[in-house]
Amino acid sequence: MAELRPQQNIIAVLVDDSRSMTISDYGGTRESQAVKALESGVLDELQKKFQVRLYRVDAVLRASQSWTN
């Protein structure tokens, strides 16, 4: 059975950048809820174990340096 080795495996994180993310849901926009989830430590924890690649997705897929640009 193959084992995961720290920083030797790559994980892709897709960030929805479509217009629907500006819709208000449950006290905030969908985008603000996604940002809050990433800032809550999810991204930091992934980066401890994997090489993380961020991609922004709307009509096209784009590589991104961060989820905020």
Protein Blocks (a to p, Z undefined) as FASTA:
>chain_A
ZZddehkaccdddddfbfklmpceehiafklmmmmmmmnommmmmmmmmccdddddffbc
cddfbfkZZ
